Amino acid sequence: PDAPPALTAAARHAALLDSLGRAAEADAIYAAALERSIAADGTKPASLTTRAIAATYGRFLDRQGRSADAANVRGRLALKAPVVGPPK
């Protein structure tokens, strides 16, 4: 159940729930998928799956107005915040 395809499917399910306006359910699934993916990585560096889930979850949290939570998710994996606005 914690193979990368299953974790990716969970994150996609969360995105679908978000698109249907079911943010609370999406949040719970994103959070669980991220924790499961981190656990599956063990002591190895974060996998591409883990980094992708964290980035997607971070964007979700930003859209929910939860920037501090999004920064925490990104910070756990040293991900950069997304660039917003036109390049300068």
DALINPE-V256908 format. One record per backbone hydrogen bond with DSSP energy under -0.5 kcal/mol. CO is the residue of the C=O (numbers start at 1). NH is the residue of the N-H. If there is no record, write none. Layout:
<<CO	NH> <CO	NH>>
This chain:
<<3	6> <3	7> <4	8> <5	9> <6	10> <7	11> <8	12> <9	13> <10	14> <11	15> <12	16> <13	17> <14	18> <15	19> <16	20> <17	22> <18	21> <21	23> <22	26> <23	27> <24	28> <25	29> <26	30> <27	31> <28	32> <29	33> <30	34> <31	35> <32	36> <33	37> <34	38> <35	39> <36	40> <37	41> <38	42> <39	42> <41	44> <47	51> <48	52> <49	53> <50	54> <51	55> <52	56> <53	57> <54	58> <55	59> <56	60> <57	61> <58	62> <59	63> <60	64> <61	66> <62	65> <66	70> <67	71> <68	72> <69	73> <70	74> <71	75> <72	76> <73	77> <74	77> <74	79> <75	78>>
